[in-house]
Amino acid sequence: QVQLVESGGGLVQAGDSLRLSCAASGGMFSSYGMGWFRQAPGKEREFVAAISWSGGSTYYRDSVKGRFTISRDNAKNTVALQMKSLKPEDTAVYYCAASYSTVSKERYEYNYWGQGTQVTVSS
């Protein structure tokens, strides 16, 4: 059983930076594609970023390109999301997810999910 635990969320002001981390246990982390999703109250969970097993390929939704960076450290079984120039519309619960078959922008492709960490950006 794979377990994912997010950390690093908090309350920041617009323009600030925040780094989220996700620690994985119970599986072959280095073989998983990893992704970050977010969900604001009353809205659908949406794709944020993804990274391949080797870290060689990354993907981002258009609204975060140039501001967010996804990375992974397979030796430590962690994936991170560095967020810069945060905007109020980035406010959401952020979830990390793991896929044993692919790296994807689609929720259904992911097999394991963390509990989420809250990010709140004030104006």
N, C-alpha and C positions, 0 to 999 in steps of 0.2 A: 504494500500500500504506500503510495507516494503522498507525502504531506508537504504543503507549501505554506510558508508563514511570511507575510509582508510586514515591513516596518518602515518608519521614516516619515509618515504622514504628520500633518500639523496645520496650524493656522499661520498664514503669511500674508504680506501685503502685495498688491499688484507690482510686478517688476522684480520681485524677489526670486530666489532659487530654492529648490528643495530636491533632495535625493532620496528616492525610494529603493528599498532593498527587499529581495525575496530569497529566503533560505529554503532549500529543498532537502528532503531526506527520504529514505526508503526505496530509492530507485537509481537507475543509471542516468544521472543528470546530464552527463556529457552527450548522451544520445538523443535528448529531447530538444525539439524546437520549443522556444519559450515566447510568451507574449504578455503584454500588459493591456488590460481593458479598464474602462471606467464607467460608472453609472451615477448620474445625478438623480435626485428625487423626482419621480414622475416621468422619467425618461428611460429609454431602452439602453441596455449595456452596449457600449460602443468600443470598437477597436482603437487602440492608441499606438502600439508599436510591437514589433516582433523581431526575433533574432534566431538564426539557424543554429544547429548544434555546434558548429565550429566557430561561430561568431563572424563568419565571413560575409553573410548577407543580412541586411537589416531592412525593415519596412516601417513606414510611419503614415498616419493619417495626415491629410494635407494641413490641417489647422495647427499641427505641432511641429511640422518640418522646420528645421533651423533653430528650434528652441529646446526640443527634447532629444536625448541620446540614450539608447538602450545598449547595454553591455552585459557580458557574462564572464564569470570566473569559474571555469569547470573544476579547477583544483579545490575550490572552496564551496562548490555546489550553490552558487549564488548568481542571481541576475539583478541588475540595477536599472533604474530609470532616473537619469539626471534631467531635471526640469529647470529651465531658465526662463526669464522674462514671463513669469506666470501672470495669467489673466483671470479675472473673476469667472469667466466661462470655463476655466479648467477645474473649478470646484466640483468634486465628485468623490465617491468611494473608488479607489483604485485597486484592481485585482491582478495578481499574476496568475498565469496559467501555463500548463505544460502539455505538449502533444508528443506522443510517441511515434506518430506516423509522418508528420509534416510540419512545416512552418506556415502559418496561415493568418489571414485577417478575419476568418469566420469563427464564431463562437463554437459551433458544433464540432469543429476539428480538434478541440482541446479536450483532453481526458481528465485532467486534474486542475483544481482551482483552490486558491487560497481564500481566507476569510475576508480579506480586504483591509485597506487602511484609508482613513479619511484625509482628504486634502481640501482645505478651505482657503480661498484667496479673496481677501477683502479689497475693495476699491479705494 
